[in-house]
């Protein structure tokens, strides 16, 4: 039993060190590992591995698959919880994901302390983004069109105030709108109510303005989640937007191969 406990602590220590390398030195990382049964550690079989990360700066989710034949370990479920981090420049309040049926390279785990995943099932994920994150994202993405952007989330709607660049003149604009999901990756503005230069915009003008910014978010290109996150629905809850969908870990592509493809 003493050997078992000592081995578990050693494995967790190595896992924390390896995951911290993946998420960056600025991130606060904690990995907890629950063996599958009394001899799960010795058999390289884990019931649950939980990864908690805060304050990371990411351009993509740094979890990949490396399919190959080797001494295999098993993970029944991987729990991922990220808080107060940035994803491709978007300030995210929280991300949670649950991924089932994983295998990993047990030889590298034992000899190098590296958790290299070989395969994984499709899991679920939820991402919470608040008004500050949306405000910063919209101001950056549409800097040529909008300035002095302010976003508020309340009563199940998004509320925007800004100055709009219309034919070279900056005019005050206020808007209330909803959001909708299409094609598992795009977020569109819907049901807009727009006040432009202190007057209600006509239906034609409102449609023309909205067409300039739709889709307002592309999870593949804007968030770097191509082949990873498939968006199924969203909800406006309190002062946050909750994005929900499925999550699949992509196969790692070596950098030199990516350059050849591009």
C-alpha positions as CSV (number, residue, x, y, z in Angstrom):
1,X,0.0,0.0,0.0
2,X,2.9,2.4,0.8
3,X,4.4,1.6,-2.5
4,X,1.1,2.1,-4.3
5,X,0.6,5.6,-2.6
6,X,4.1,6.7,-3.4
7,X,3.8,5.6,-7.0
8,X,0.5,7.5,-7.4
9,X,2.1,10.7,-6.0
10,X,5.1,10.3,-8.3
11,X,2.8,9.8,-11.4
12,X,0.7,12.9,-10.4
13,X,3.8,15.0,-10.0
14,X,5.1,14.0,-13.4
15,X,1.6,14.6,-14.9
16,X,1.4,18.1,-13.4
17,X,4.8,19.0,-14.8
18,X,3.9,17.7,-18.3
19,X,0.5,19.4,-18.5
20,X,2.1,22.7,-17.4
21,X,4.4,22.5,-20.3
22,X,1.5,22.0,-22.6
23,X,-0.6,25.0,-21.2
24,X,2.3,27.4,-20.7
25,X,4.5,28.5,-17.8
26,X,2.1,31.3,-17.0
27,X,-0.8,28.9,-16.3
28,X,-1.7,27.5,-12.9
29,X,-2.1,23.8,-13.4
30,X,-3.4,21.0,-11.1
31,X,-3.8,17.4,-12.2
32,X,-5.6,14.8,-10.1
33,X,-5.6,11.1,-11.0
34,X,-8.0,8.5,-9.7
35,X,-6.9,4.9,-10.5
36,X,-9.3,2.3,-11.7
37,X,-9.4,-0.1,-8.8
38,X,-6.7,-1.0,-6.3
39,X,-4.0,-1.9,-8.9
40,X,-5.0,0.7,-11.5
41,X,-1.7,2.6,-11.1
42,X,0.3,-0.5,-11.7
43,X,-1.9,-1.5,-14.6
44,X,-1.8,2.0,-16.2
45,X,-5.6,2.1,-16.0
46,X,-7.2,5.3,-14.7
47,X,-10.9,5.9,-13.9
48,X,-10.6,9.7,-14.0
49,X,-7.9,12.2,-14.8
50,X,-8.9,15.8,-13.9
51,X,-7.0,18.8,-15.3
52,X,-7.6,22.2,-13.8
53,X,-6.0,25.2,-15.4
54,X,-6.2,29.0,-14.7
55,X,-4.7,32.0,-16.3
56,X,-3.5,30.3,-19.5
57,X,-2.9,32.2,-22.8
58,X,-3.8,29.8,-25.6
59,X,-4.1,30.0,-29.4
60,X,-5.7,26.5,-29.4
61,X,-6.6,23.7,-27.0
62,X,-3.2,22.1,-26.5
63,X,-4.4,18.5,-26.4
64,X,-3.7,16.2,-29.4
65,X,-3.7,12.5,-30.3
66,X,-0.6,10.6,-31.4
67,X,-1.9,7.3,-32.9
68,X,0.6,4.5,-32.9
69,X,1.1,1.1,-31.4
70,X,2.9,0.9,-28.1
71,X,2.5,-0.3,-24.5
72,X,-1.1,1.0,-23.9
73,X,-2.6,2.7,-20.9
74,X,-6.3,3.5,-20.5
75,X,-8.3,6.4,-19.1
76,X,-12.0,6.0,-18.6
77,X,-12.7,9.7,-18.5
78,X,-10.7,12.9,-18.9
79,X,-12.1,16.0,-17.1
80,X,-10.9,19.4,-18.3
81,X,-11.7,22.6,-16.4
82,X,-10.2,25.9,-17.5
83,X,-10.9,29.2,-15.9
84,X,-10.0,32.9,-16.5
85,X,-8.0,32.3,-19.6
86,X,-7.7,33.7,-23.2
87,X,-8.3,31.6,-26.3
88,X,-7.0,33.2,-29.5
89,X,-7.4,36.6,-27.8
90,X,-10.9,36.0,-26.5
91,X,-11.2,36.3,-22.7
92,X,-13.1,33.2,-21.5
93,X,-14.6,32.9,-18.1
94,X,-14.7,29.1,-18.0
95,X,-14.5,26.0,-20.2
96,X,-15.4,22.5,-19.0
97,X,-15.1,19.3,-21.0
98,X,-15.6,15.6,-20.4
99,X,-13.9,13.2,-22.8
100,X,-14.4,9.4,-22.5
101,X,-12.5,6.2,-23.5
102,X,-8.9,7.4,-23.9
103,X,-5.7,5.5,-24.4
104,X,-2.2,6.7,-23.9
105,X,1.4,5.7,-24.4
106,X,2.2,3.9,-21.2
107,X,5.9,3.5,-22.1
108,X,6.4,7.3,-22.4
109,X,4.4,7.9,-19.2
110,X,6.6,5.6,-17.2
111,X,10.0,6.5,-18.7
112,X,9.5,10.2,-19.4
113,X,6.6,11.3,-17.3
114,X,4.7,12.4,-20.5
115,X,1.0,11.9,-21.0
116,X,0.8,11.3,-24.7
117,X,-2.7,10.4,-25.8
118,X,-3.2,7.8,-28.5
119,X,-7.0,7.8,-29.0
120,X,-10.1,9.3,-27.4
121,X,-13.9,9.2,-27.8
122,X,-16.0,12.2,-28.5
123,X,-16.8,14.3,-25.5
124,X,-18.9,17.3,-24.5
125,X,-17.8,20.8,-23.8
126,X,-19.2,24.1,-22.5
127,X,-17.7,27.5,-22.8
128,X,-18.8,30.6,-20.8
129,X,-17.9,34.1,-22.2
130,X,-18.9,37.2,-20.3
131,X,-19.6,40.8,-21.5
132,X,-16.0,41.9,-21.1
133,X,-14.7,39.1,-23.3
134,X,-17.3,39.8,-26.0
135,X,-16.7,43.5,-25.9
136,X,-12.9,43.1,-26.4
137,X,-13.4,40.5,-29.1
138,X,-15.9,42.7,-31.1
139,X,-13.8,45.8,-30.7
140,X,-10.8,44.1,-32.0
141,X,-12.4,42.1,-34.9
142,X,-14.4,45.1,-36.2
143,X,-12.0,47.9,-35.4
144,X,-12.5,49.5,-38.8
145,X,-16.3,49.5,-38.5
146,X,-16.9,50.2,-34.8
147,X,-15.2,52.2,-32.1
148,X,-15.9,53.0,-28.4
149,X,-17.6,49.6,-28.2
150,X,-19.5,48.7,-25.0
151,X,-21.4,45.4,-24.5
152,X,-23.9,44.5,-21.8
153,X,-25.7,41.2,-21.4
154,X,-29.1,41.3,-19.7
155,X,-32.7,40.0,-20.0
156,X,-31.6,37.3,-22.4
157,X,-30.2,39.7,-25.0
158,X,-26.9,41.3,-26.0
159,X,-26.9,45.1,-25.8
160,X,-24.3,47.2,-27.8
161,X,-23.4,50.8,-27.9
162,X,-20.7,52.2,-30.1
163,X,-19.8,54.6,-32.9
164,X,-20.3,53.2,-36.4
165,X,-18.2,54.1,-39.4
166,X,-20.8,54.9,-42.1
167,X,-19.2,56.2,-45.3
168,X,-16.4,57.8,-43.5
169,X,-18.5,59.4,-40.8
170,X,-18.7,58.1,-37.2
171,X,-22.3,57.9,-36.0
172,X,-23.6,56.7,-32.6
173,X,-25.3,53.3,-32.7
174,X,-27.3,51.3,-30.1
175,X,-28.5,47.8,-30.7
176,X,-30.2,44.9,-29.0
177,X,-30.0,41.5,-30.5
178,X,-30.0,37.7,-30.0
179,X,-27.5,35.1,-31.2
180,X,-28.1,31.9,-33.2
181,X,-25.9,28.9,-34.2
182,X,-25.5,27.5,-37.7
183,X,-23.4,24.7,-39.3
184,X,-21.9,23.8,-35.9
185,X,-19.3,26.7,-36.0
186,X,-20.9,30.0,-36.9
187,X,-22.7,32.4,-34.5
188,X,-25.0,35.0,-36.2
189,X,-26.7,38.1,-34.8
190,X,-30.5,37.6,-34.9
191,X,-33.6,39.8,-34.2
192,X,-31.7,43.1,-34.2
193,X,-33.3,46.3,-32.9
194,X,-31.0,49.2,-34.0
195,X,-31.0,52.9,-33.1
196,X,-28.6,54.8,-35.5
197,X,-27.8,58.4,-35.0
198,X,-30.6,58.6,-32.4
199,X,-33.3,57.3,-34.8
200,X,-34.7,53.8,-35.3
201,X,-33.0,52.2,-38.3
202,X,-35.3,51.0,-41.1
203,X,-35.6,47.2,-41.7
204,X,-33.5,47.5,-44.9
205,X,-30.7,49.5,-43.2
206,X,-30.7,47.2,-40.1
207,X,-30.3,44.2,-42.4
208,X,-27.5,45.8,-44.4
209,X,-25.6,46.7,-41.2
210,X,-26.0,43.2,-39.7
211,X,-24.8,41.6,-43.0
212,X,-21.5,43.4,-42.6
213,X,-20.7,41.6,-39.3
214,X,-22.4,38.2,-39.7
215,X,-21.3,35.7,-38.8
216,X,-20.0,37.5,-35.7
217,X,-18.1,34.5,-34.5
218,X,-16.5,31.5,-36.3
219,X,-15.3,29.0,-33.7
220,X,-12.9,27.4,-36.2
221,X,-11.1,30.5,-37.4
222,X,-11.7,33.0,-34.6
223,X,-11.0,30.6,-31.7
224,X,-8.6,28.2,-33.3
225,X,-10.9,25.2,-32.5
226,X,-10.9,23.7,-36.0
227,X,-11.6,19.9,-35.9
228,X,-12.0,20.2,-32.1
229,X,-15.3,21.9,-31.1
230,X,-18.6,21.5,-32.8
231,X,-21.1,24.0,-31.6
232,X,-24.6,22.7,-31.1
233,X,-26.4,25.5,-29.2
234,X,-25.9,28.6,-27.1
235,X,-27.8,30.2,-24.3
236,X,-27.7,33.7,-22.9
237,X,-27.6,33.2,-19.1
238,X,-27.4,36.1,-16.7
239,X,-24.4,38.2,-17.8
240,X,-22.7,35.5,-19.9
241,X,-23.2,33.5,-23.1
242,X,-22.9,29.7,-22.8
243,X,-21.7,27.9,-25.9
244,X,-22.3,24.1,-25.8
245,X,-21.2,21.3,-28.1
246,X,-19.1,18.3,-28.7
247,X,-15.4,18.0,-28.4
248,X,-13.0,15.7,-30.3
249,X,-9.3,15.8,-29.9
250,X,-7.4,16.2,-33.2
251,X,-4.5,14.1,-34.5
252,X,-1.3,16.0,-34.1
253,X,0.2,17.2,-37.4
254,X,4.0,17.9,-37.4
255,X,4.9,21.5,-38.1
256,X,6.9,20.6,-41.3
257,X,3.9,18.6,-42.7
258,X,1.6,21.6,-42.0
259,X,4.0,23.9,-44.0
260,X,3.9,21.4,-46.9
261,X,0.1,21.3,-46.9
262,X,-0.2,25.1,-46.7
